[in-house]
Amino acid sequence: MSETASATSAILPRARDLPAAPPHVWHWPEYGAELVGTFWNVFVGLSAVVFNLATGLPGSRLIPDASLRLWVTGLVFAGSGSLYTISPWGRLSGSHLNPSVTLAFTAVGKLHWHDTVGYLAAQFTGGALGASLLALFWGSHAAAVGGGVTLPGLGHTAADAFRVEFLMTFSYALAIFFFVSKRLLMRWTPLMNWLVVAGLVWLGAGVSGTSLNAARSFGPALVTGTWRAQWIYAVAPTAGALSAAAAWQLAGMRKLLTAKLYHVEFYRSVFRHLHVPCKQTRAASN
């Protein structure tokens, strides 16, 4: 190993080499991983929006069909999150990158409340930083697509957008629960996440802008100062995720094996009531 690599490793140890996580402390490496992942997802995803939809950029020339261009945008947006999920730091935190996912897992008892707070703070911070870099990097091109702000589509009301965001997030949370409740499907959760979110972007963008994620909407709203209708993207995805958690429990569905979107047993876990091996103290699962 080179001297530079050795120095870097000393400052930022590999995620898999972190010691087992005690349960009742702040887990800063996991929160840092959520911040970086949300930042990456928001910046890369909204960069795809700018490249494919802003006038003067080659997206519209390369893909003339608007529907296909929207589908490709969704694939890039969702794909950036799924790529992070299988990275070392995504494997550490579980790669929620979305308050809706974190709150859904909290509602079924998978997180301690202090970790919920840490994850949410990291996600909203990451969303704001990602939207800030988007504005700096793309400049007027970002402004041409409203800085990535989510708003009800042309001809659609706030009620339409709320209903669509609720239903999409409800379905998305149930899909995650279904995959992480089965050993054979658990490893395929990142692939499911990529395809499902891309499909939801394609289906819902014209009605609500397809947020599913309060942190993704918060970042551009903060950077541009556009708060019109933003209550929809704070309330509807949260309500959809919590309703999915309640429906899962009321239906007596299978226990969730993990709260990670990609579980690898030799990475530590800060989550509760796990039913798969992981690097943690016995107390951490309580």
Residue pairs with C-beta under 8 A, 6 or more apart in sequence:
1 9
14 88
15 29
15 33
15 88
15 89
15 91
15 92
15 267
16 88
16 91
16 92
16 264
16 266
16 267
16 279
18 29
18 92
18 268
19 268
20 268
20 279
20 280
20 281
20 284
21 27
21 30
21 268
21 269
21 270
21 280
21 281
21 284
22 281
22 283
22 284
23 112
23 270
23 272
23 281
23 283
23 284
23 285
23 286
24 112
24 114
26 114
26 118
27 115
27 118
27 270
28 118
29 92
29 93
30 92
30 93
30 94
30 115
30 118
30 119
30 270
31 93
31 118
31 119
31 121
31 122
32 89
32 122
33 89
33 90
33 92
33 93
33 95
34 93
34 95
34 96
34 97
34 118
34 119
34 122
34 123
34 126
35 122
35 123
35 125
35 126
35 129
36 89
36 126
37 81
37 84
37 85
37 89
37 90
37 93
37 95
37 97
37 126
38 97
38 98
38 122
38 123
38 125
38 126
38 127
38 130
38 215
38 216
39 126
39 127
39 129
39 130
39 133
40 80
40 84
40 126
40 130
41 77
41 80
41 81
41 84
41 97
41 126
41 130
41 216
42 126
42 127
42 129
42 130
42 131
42 134
42 148
42 215
42 216
42 219
43 130
43 131
43 133
43 134
43 137
44 76
44 77
44 80
45 76
45 77
45 78
45 80
45 81
45 216
46 77
46 130
46 131
46 134
46 142
46 148
46 220
47 134
47 137
47 138
48 72
48 73
48 76
48 77
48 80
49 73
49 77
49 145
49 148
50 57
50 134
50 138
50 141
50 142
50 144
50 145
50 148
51 57
51 58
51 59
52 59
52 60
52 63
52 69
52 70
52 72
52 73
53 59
53 60
53 69
53 73
53 145
54 138
54 141
54 142
54 144
54 145
55 144
56 141
56 144
57 141
59 69
60 69
63 69
63 72
67 202
70 201
70 202
70 205
71 198
71 201
71 202
73 201
74 197
74 198
74 199
74 200
74 201
74 202
74 205
74 210
75 194
75 198
77 197
77 198
77 201
78 193
78 194
78 195
78 196
78 197
78 198
78 201
79 194
79 198
81 95
81 97
81 193
81 194
81 197
82 190
82 191
82 193
82 194
84 90
84 95
84 97
85 91
85 95
85 189
85 190
85 193
85 261
85 262
86 190
86 262
88 267
90 261
90 262
91 260
91 262
91 263
91 264
91 267
92 267
92 268
93 119
93 260
94 258
94 259
94 260
94 261
94 262
94 263
94 269
94 271
95 190
95 260
95 261
95 262
96 102
96 105
96 119
96 123
96 261
97 123
97 126
97 213
97 215
98 123
98 212
98 213
98 214
98 215
98 216
99 119
99 120
99 123
99 124
99 213
99 214
99 215
99 237
99 238
100 169
100 172
100 173
100 212
100 213
100 214
100 237
100 238
100 240
100 241
101 173
101 176
101 241
101 261
102 111
102 116
102 119
102 120
102 123
103 116
103 120
103 238
103 241
103 242
103 245
104 173
104 176
104 177
104 241
104 242
104 244
104 245
105 111
105 245
105 256
105 259
105 271
106 113
106 116
107 241
107 242
107 245
107 246
108 177
108 245
108 248
108 249
108 256
109 272
109 273
110 256
110 259
110 271
110 272
110 273
111 119
111 259
111 270
111 271
111 272
112 270
112 272
115 270
115 271
123 215
124 214
124 215
124 218
124 219
126 215
126 219
127 213
127 215
127 216
127 217
127 218
127 219
128 218
128 219
128 222
128 223
129 219
130 219
131 147
131 148
131 219
131 220
131 222
131 223
132 219
132 223
134 142
134 147
134 148
134 220
134 223
135 142
135 143
135 147
135 223
135 224
142 148
146 220
146 224
146 226
147 220
147 223
147 224
147 226
148 219
148 220
149 209
149 217
149 220
149 221
149 224
149 226
150 208
150 209
150 210
150 211
150 216
150 217
150 220
150 230
150 233
151 161
151 209
151 226
151 228
151 229
152 158
152 160
152 161
152 207
152 208
152 209
152 229
152 232
153 160
153 161
153 205
153 206
153 207
153 208
153 209
156 206
156 207
156 208
158 229
158 232
160 207
160 208
161 207
161 208
161 209
161 229
161 232
161 236
162 208
162 232
162 235
162 236
163 236
164 204
164 207
164 208
165 204
165 208
165 211
165 212
165 232
165 233
165 236
165 237
165 240
166 236
166 237
166 239
166 240
166 243
167 240
168 200
168 203
168 204
168 208
168 210
168 212
168 240
169 212
169 236
169 237
169 238
169 239
169 240
169 241
169 244
170 240
170 241
170 243
170 244
170 247
171 196
171 200
171 244
172 196
172 197
172 200
172 212
172 240
173 240
173 241
173 244
173 245
174 244
174 247
174 248
175 192
175 196
176 189
176 192
176 193
176 261
177 244
177 245
177 248
177 253
177 256
178 185
179 185
179 186
179 188
179 189
179 192
180 186
180 189
180 256
180 257
180 258
180 259
180 260
180 261
180 263
181 253
181 254
181 255
181 256
181 257
182 254
182 257
183 257
183 276
185 192
186 257
186 258
186 263
186 276
187 262
187 263
189 261
189 262
190 261
190 262
193 261
197 212
200 210
200 212
201 210
203 210
204 210
208 232
211 217
211 233
211 237
212 237
213 233
213 237
214 233
214 234
214 237
214 238
217 230
217 233
217 234
218 230
218 233
218 234
220 226
221 227
221 230
255 273
255 275
256 275
257 263
257 274
257 275
257 276
258 269
258 271
258 274
258 275
258 276
258 278
259 269
259 271
259 272
259 274
260 269
260 271
263 269
263 276
263 278
265 276
265 277
265 278
265 279
266 278
266 279
267 278
267 279
268 278
268 279
268 280
269 278
269 279
269 280
269 284
270 280
270 284
271 285
272 284
272 285
272 286
273 285
274 280
274 285
